[in-house]
Amino acid sequence: MVLGEILLRGVGLINLPILARLLGPEDFGIIAAATFVLGLSEALTRLPMGAALIRHEQLHDTHFNTAFTLTALRGLFLGAIIFASAEAAADLFRDPTVKPVLQWLAIGPILMGFENPRFVLFEKRLEFGKPAMIGVLAAAGGAILAILLALTLCNFLAL
């Protein structure tokens, strides 16, 4: 688990200076404004399904189905709210470029809502290696994609 966290931070330490070199400070400001709205909305609507599943002694398919349904509905709802509020957020930050960024970022909660709730079984069994590896691979893939987009687009959409 510790190694996974070190590798995640390492990907960020490699990714950030490269992106900072390819993009300007105004690009990072736009992303900061958009991720603030995204982070706040995710924090306010968090459903700790994993913790609830871990506490159950006997897990059945109905538990996983319910967790999946609630998490998927939350993701769809949150994505729709973020997409719909993009215009208001752009007005709040007085930057029209925040709107398309938030509209693209609204896809994230929707996709994350369809995560398999059975991943919590790794935590329940104290098997942290597989989730850590998945996290590192996802971060590395995201970093590579962001760098390629920065080289291609040369603007904030790469972030």
Salt bridges, closest charged atoms under 4 A:
GLU5 OE2 - ARG9 NH2 2.84
ASP61 OD1 - ARG118 NH2 2.48
GLU87 OE1 - LYS99 NZ 2.84
